[in-house]
Amino acid sequence: MRPNRLREAWTQGRAVTNCWLSLPGGLATEILSHQGWDSLTIDLQHGQSDYAQMCAMLTAISTTDAVPLVRVPWNN
């Protein structure tokens, strides 16, 4: 398992950058992942992505050191 860069930065008192992804798409996600963001958030609650698209987006994020976050569509 790779280290969580967000937790490491917060432990050291550093600020982090995050990009919010509300439109689905593995290619756009991969491009954004390579732009140096500390984390990327996939918005399933108000975004246009579904579960299958989220899986492709998480795969794209995994090609970089960015930490993936997902805003779930419900709180069950």
C-alpha positions as a LaTeX table, in Angstrom:
\begin{tabular}{lrrr}
\hline
Residue & $x$ (\AA) & $y$ (\AA) & $z$ (\AA) \\
\hline
Met1 & 0.00 & 0.00 & 0.00 \\
Arg2 & 1.36 & 3.41 & $-0.89$ \\
Pro3 & 1.68 & 6.13 & 1.76 \\
Asn4 & $-1.11$ & 8.68 & 2.16 \\
Arg5 & 0.54 & 11.95 & 1.09 \\
Leu6 & $-2.36$ & 14.02 & 2.46 \\
Arg7 & $-1.95$ & 12.70 & 5.99 \\
Glu8 & 1.81 & 13.16 & 5.81 \\
Ala9 & 1.43 & 16.78 & 4.67 \\
Trp10 & $-1.18$ & 17.56 & 7.34 \\
Thr11 & 1.00 & 15.96 & 10.02 \\
Gln12 & 3.83 & 18.28 & 8.95 \\
Gly13 & 1.47 & 21.28 & 8.96 \\
Arg14 & 1.67 & 21.81 & 5.19 \\
Ala15 & $-1.19$ & 22.91 & 2.97 \\
Val16 & $-2.36$ & 20.67 & 0.13 \\
Thr17 & $-4.06$ & 21.28 & $-3.21$ \\
Asn18 & $-7.16$ & 19.46 & $-4.42$ \\
Cys19 & $-8.98$ & 19.36 & $-7.74$ \\
Trp20 & $-12.71$ & 18.61 & $-7.78$ \\
Leu21 & $-13.88$ & 16.28 & $-10.59$ \\
Ser22 & $-17.59$ & 16.57 & $-11.36$ \\
Leu23 & $-17.53$ & 15.47 & $-15.01$ \\
Pro24 & $-16.88$ & 11.81 & $-15.85$ \\
Gly25 & $-13.97$ & 10.74 & $-18.00$ \\
Gly26 & $-10.83$ & 8.71 & $-17.57$ \\
Leu27 & $-8.78$ & 10.74 & $-20.05$ \\
Ala28 & $-9.53$ & 14.12 & $-18.44$ \\
Thr29 & $-8.91$ & 12.61 & $-15.02$ \\
Glu30 & $-5.55$ & 11.21 & $-16.10$ \\
Ile31 & $-4.52$ & 14.58 & $-17.55$ \\
Leu32 & $-5.49$ & 16.37 & $-14.32$ \\
Ser33 & $-3.75$ & 13.70 & $-12.25$ \\
His34 & $-0.44$ & 14.53 & $-13.93$ \\
Gln35 & $-0.71$ & 18.27 & $-13.18$ \\
Gly36 & 0.77 & 18.06 & $-9.68$ \\
Trp37 & $-2.36$ & 18.12 & $-7.50$ \\
Asp38 & $-1.94$ & 16.57 & $-4.06$ \\
Ser39 & $-5.40$ & 15.02 & $-4.29$ \\
Leu40 & $-8.37$ & 14.74 & $-6.63$ \\
Thr41 & $-11.97$ & 14.37 & $-5.49$ \\
Ile42 & $-14.49$ & 12.48 & $-7.63$ \\
Asp43 & $-17.95$ & 13.93 & $-6.96$ \\
Leu44 & $-20.57$ & 11.19 & $-7.15$ \\
Gln45 & $-23.13$ & 13.19 & $-5.17$ \\
His46 & $-23.64$ & 16.16 & $-7.49$ \\
Gly47 & $-21.38$ & 15.18 & $-10.40$ \\
Gln48 & $-22.23$ & 13.30 & $-13.58$ \\
Ser49 & $-20.19$ & 10.15 & $-12.78$ \\
Asp50 & $-21.58$ & 6.74 & $-11.93$ \\
Tyr51 & $-19.89$ & 3.75 & $-10.30$ \\
Ala52 & $-18.30$ & 2.41 & $-13.51$ \\
Gln53 & $-16.95$ & 5.83 & $-14.48$ \\
Met54 & $-15.62$ & 6.29 & $-10.94$ \\
Cys55 & $-13.66$ & 3.03 & $-11.27$ \\
Ala56 & $-12.06$ & 4.26 & $-14.51$ \\
Met57 & $-11.27$ & 7.62 & $-12.90$ \\
Leu58 & $-9.68$ & 5.94 & $-9.85$ \\
Thr59 & $-7.55$ & 3.85 & $-12.20$ \\
Ala60 & $-6.40$ & 7.01 & $-13.97$ \\
Ile61 & $-5.53$ & 8.69 & $-10.66$ \\
Ser62 & $-3.58$ & 5.63 & $-9.54$ \\
Thr63 & $-0.98$ & 6.29 & $-12.26$ \\
Thr64 & 0.28 & 9.26 & $-10.20$ \\
Asp65 & 1.11 & 10.17 & $-6.60$ \\
Ala66 & $-2.15$ & 12.13 & $-6.22$ \\
Val67 & $-4.42$ & 10.87 & $-3.44$ \\
Pro68 & $-7.88$ & 9.92 & $-4.72$ \\
Leu69 & $-10.95$ & 10.99 & $-2.74$ \\
Val70 & $-14.60$ & 10.17 & $-3.53$ \\
Arg71 & $-17.65$ & 12.13 & $-2.41$ \\
Val72 & $-20.28$ & 9.41 & $-2.09$ \\
Pro73 & $-23.83$ & 9.97 & $-3.38$ \\
Trp74 & $-25.50$ & 9.06 & $-0.08$ \\
Asn75 & $-24.65$ & 8.48 & 3.54 \\
Asn76 & $-25.95$ & 4.99 & 4.36 \\
\hline
\end{tabular}
